[in-house]
Amino acid sequence: MTVRINVKWLAHGAGLPLPRQQTAGAAGLDLCAAIEAGETLTIAPGDYALVPTGLSIALPEGYEAQIRPRSGLAAKHGVTVLNSPGTVDADYRGEVKIMLINHGKLPFALSRGERVAQMVVAQVSAVELVEVDELDATERGTGGHGSTGR
């Protein structure tokens, strides 16, 4: 199934590649850093930064965009999305920004156009919470946080 999403480039995103799934089986669309050409954004170890993408999106009602880390940045540099997964709601029309944190031991420098995160579009269920006096019993019960194993 193909979900059509309108995209608006902001001035500082002009010229960057449109986010896309890099392979036929990929779930995420790669998002690039919309840093000024010739500039570098350096994230010190233990620090974080809000990275602009230079784009706004209009998701259809009933969908969200999840902003997730790129495994290569995490494995090679210890850099990941701080609020992973970040959520872009269907009614949000501002710039999509990526909150990256450097868990690595060295400063991490970003340049314009580098792929910094991936965006996965997913359906969202409408939810209605119903208050009850008791919940139905399950085999697991109230066991949580490691109760089923290490």
Sine and cosine of phi, psi and omega as CSV:
sin_phi,cos_phi,sin_psi,cos_psi,sin_omega,cos_omega
0.00,0.00,0.71,-0.70,0.03,-1.00
-0.97,-0.24,0.77,-0.64,0.05,-1.00
-0.97,-0.25,0.83,-0.56,0.00,-1.00
-1.00,0.00,0.80,-0.59,-0.04,-1.00
-0.80,-0.60,0.83,-0.56,0.08,-1.00
-0.98,0.22,0.68,-0.73,-0.04,-1.00
-0.82,-0.57,0.70,-0.72,0.07,-1.00
-0.86,-0.51,0.84,-0.53,0.07,-1.00
-0.98,0.19,0.70,-0.71,0.14,-0.99
-1.00,0.01,0.30,-0.95,-0.10,-0.99
-0.80,0.60,-0.69,0.72,-0.05,-1.00
-0.97,0.25,-0.10,1.00,0.05,-1.00
-0.99,-0.16,-0.12,0.99,-0.05,-1.00
-0.82,0.57,0.74,-0.68,0.05,-1.00
1.00,-0.05,-0.21,0.98,0.05,-1.00
-0.97,0.24,0.42,-0.91,0.03,-1.00
-0.94,0.33,0.58,-0.81,0.08,-1.00
-0.90,0.44,0.73,-0.69,0.04,-1.00
-0.82,0.57,0.64,-0.77,0.00,-1.00
-0.45,-0.89,0.33,-0.94,0.11,-0.99
-0.98,0.21,0.82,-0.57,-0.13,-0.99
-0.95,0.30,-0.42,0.91,0.05,-1.00
-0.70,-0.71,0.26,-0.96,-0.03,-1.00
-0.88,0.48,-0.50,0.87,-0.03,-1.00
-0.99,-0.12,0.05,1.00,-0.05,-1.00
-0.96,0.29,0.66,-0.75,0.05,-1.00
-1.00,0.07,-0.56,0.83,-0.12,-0.99
-0.98,-0.19,0.47,-0.88,0.11,-0.99
-0.98,-0.20,0.79,-0.62,-0.04,-1.00
-0.96,0.29,0.73,-0.69,0.03,-1.00
-0.96,-0.29,0.68,-0.74,-0.05,-1.00
-0.96,-0.28,0.41,-0.91,0.05,-1.00
-0.98,0.22,0.79,-0.61,0.03,-1.00
-0.98,-0.18,0.85,0.53,0.05,-1.00
-1.00,0.08,0.50,-0.86,0.02,-1.00
-0.83,0.56,0.63,-0.78,0.04,-1.00
-0.84,0.54,0.71,-0.70,0.00,-1.00
0.99,0.11,-0.16,0.99,0.02,-1.00
-1.00,-0.08,0.33,-0.94,0.07,-1.00
-0.76,-0.65,0.67,-0.74,0.12,-0.99
-0.95,-0.32,0.90,-0.43,-0.03,-1.00
-0.95,-0.30,0.76,-0.65,0.03,-1.00
-0.94,-0.34,0.90,-0.44,-0.01,-1.00
-0.94,0.33,0.42,-0.91,0.08,-1.00
-0.81,0.59,0.75,-0.66,0.00,-1.00
0.99,0.11,-0.09,1.00,-0.03,-1.00
-0.97,-0.23,0.18,-0.98,0.03,-1.00
-0.66,-0.75,0.28,-0.96,0.00,-1.00
-0.51,-0.86,0.51,-0.86,0.07,-1.00
-1.00,-0.05,0.92,-0.39,-0.10,-0.99
-0.99,-0.17,0.84,-0.54,0.02,-1.00
-0.96,0.26,0.53,-0.85,0.09,-1.00
-0.95,-0.30,-0.26,0.97,0.01,-1.00
0.97,0.23,0.23,0.97,0.02,-1.00
-0.68,-0.74,0.46,-0.89,0.13,-0.99
-0.87,-0.50,0.50,-0.86,-0.01,-1.00
-0.77,-0.64,0.39,-0.92,0.08,-1.00
-0.85,-0.53,1.00,-0.08,0.03,-1.00
-0.96,0.27,0.56,-0.83,0.10,-1.00
-0.92,0.39,0.47,-0.88,0.07,-1.00
-0.84,0.54,0.66,-0.75,0.00,-1.00
1.00,-0.04,0.13,0.99,0.02,-1.00
-0.77,-0.64,0.37,-0.93,0.14,-0.99
-0.71,-0.70,0.31,-0.95,0.16,-0.99
-0.90,-0.43,0.82,-0.57,0.04,-1.00
-0.99,-0.11,0.78,-0.63,0.03,-1.00
-0.99,-0.15,0.89,-0.45,-0.11,-0.99
-0.84,-0.54,0.35,-0.94,0.04,-1.00
-0.93,0.38,0.36,-0.93,0.21,-0.98
-1.00,-0.08,0.79,-0.61,-0.09,-1.00
-0.88,0.48,-0.55,0.84,0.00,-1.00
-0.90,0.44,-0.66,0.75,0.03,-1.00
-0.91,0.42,-0.63,0.78,0.01,-1.00
-0.93,0.37,-0.72,0.69,-0.06,-1.00
-0.94,0.35,-0.64,0.77,-0.09,-1.00
-1.00,0.02,-0.50,0.87,-0.13,-0.99
-0.79,-0.61,-0.16,0.99,-0.06,-1.00
0.96,0.28,0.38,0.93,-0.03,-1.00
-0.97,-0.24,0.75,-0.66,-0.06,-1.00
-0.56,-0.83,0.11,-0.99,0.06,-1.00
-0.99,0.14,0.84,-0.55,-0.11,-0.99
-0.89,0.45,-0.71,0.70,-0.03,-1.00
-0.98,-0.21,0.76,0.64,-0.14,-0.99
-0.97,0.22,0.74,-0.67,-0.19,0.98
-0.99,0.14,0.63,-0.77,0.15,-0.99
-0.96,0.27,0.43,-0.90,-0.02,-1.00
-0.86,-0.51,0.76,-0.65,0.17,-0.99
-0.96,-0.28,0.90,-0.44,-0.02,-1.00
-0.98,0.18,0.39,-0.92,-0.05,-1.00
-0.89,0.46,-0.43,0.91,-0.03,-1.00
-0.99,-0.11,0.09,1.00,0.02,-1.00
-1.00,0.07,0.73,-0.68,-0.02,-1.00
-0.83,-0.56,0.16,0.99,0.02,-1.00
-0.99,0.12,-0.04,-1.00,0.00,-1.00
-0.92,0.39,0.67,-0.74,0.13,-0.99
-0.98,0.21,0.85,-0.53,0.02,-1.00
-0.84,-0.55,0.46,-0.89,-0.06,-1.00
-0.90,-0.43,0.83,-0.56,0.05,-1.00
-1.00,-0.06,0.98,-0.19,0.00,-1.00
-0.99,-0.12,0.59,-0.81,0.10,-0.99
-0.81,-0.58,0.61,-0.79,0.00,-1.00
-0.98,-0.20,0.97,-0.23,0.07,-1.00
-1.00,-0.01,-0.01,1.00,-0.03,-1.00
-0.97,0.25,-0.03,-1.00,-0.03,-1.00
-0.99,-0.13,-0.19,0.98,-0.04,-1.00
-0.86,-0.52,0.43,-0.90,0.12,-0.99
-0.86,0.51,0.55,-0.83,0.00,-1.00
-0.90,-0.44,0.86,-0.51,-0.04,-1.00
-0.97,-0.25,0.75,-0.66,0.02,-1.00
-0.93,-0.38,0.59,-0.81,0.08,-1.00
-0.85,-0.53,0.22,-0.98,0.00,-1.00
-0.85,0.53,0.71,-0.70,0.09,-1.00
1.00,0.06,-0.11,0.99,0.03,-1.00
-0.94,0.35,0.66,-0.75,0.05,-1.00
-0.96,0.27,0.84,-0.54,-0.14,-0.99
-0.90,-0.43,-0.33,0.94,-0.03,-1.00
-0.32,-0.95,0.10,-1.00,0.11,-0.99
-0.80,-0.60,0.50,-0.87,-0.02,-1.00
-0.90,-0.43,0.83,-0.55,0.04,-1.00
-0.93,-0.38,0.83,-0.56,0.00,-1.00
-1.00,-0.06,0.76,-0.65,-0.07,-1.00
-0.64,-0.77,0.50,-0.87,0.09,-1.00
-0.95,0.31,0.51,-0.86,0.01,-1.00
-0.86,-0.51,0.70,-0.71,0.04,-1.00
-1.00,0.06,0.63,-0.78,0.19,-0.98
-0.95,0.31,0.67,-0.74,-0.11,-0.99
-0.84,-0.54,0.69,-0.73,0.12,-0.99
-0.81,-0.59,0.90,-0.44,0.04,-1.00
-1.00,0.09,0.70,-0.71,-0.01,-1.00
-0.85,-0.52,0.87,-0.49,0.02,-1.00
-0.97,0.25,0.72,-0.69,0.04,-1.00
-0.71,-0.71,0.27,-0.96,0.03,-1.00
-0.99,0.13,-0.51,0.86,-0.03,-1.00
-0.64,-0.77,0.50,-0.86,0.10,-0.99
-0.98,-0.21,0.41,-0.91,0.04,-1.00
-0.92,0.39,0.48,-0.87,-0.04,-1.00
-0.99,0.16,0.54,-0.84,0.10,-1.00
-0.73,-0.69,0.22,-0.98,0.03,-1.00
-0.88,0.48,-0.62,0.78,-0.03,-1.00
-0.97,0.26,-0.60,0.80,0.00,-1.00
0.91,0.41,-0.75,-0.66,-0.07,-1.00
-1.00,-0.09,0.10,1.00,-0.01,-1.00
-0.91,0.40,0.78,-0.62,0.02,-1.00
-0.56,-0.83,0.04,-1.00,0.07,-1.00
0.72,0.69,0.92,0.38,0.07,-1.00
1.00,0.00,0.11,0.99,-0.07,-1.00
-0.94,0.35,-0.30,0.95,0.01,-1.00
-0.98,-0.18,0.15,0.99,0.01,-1.00
0.52,-0.85,-0.07,-1.00,-0.05,-1.00
-0.87,0.49,0.00,0.00,0.00,0.00
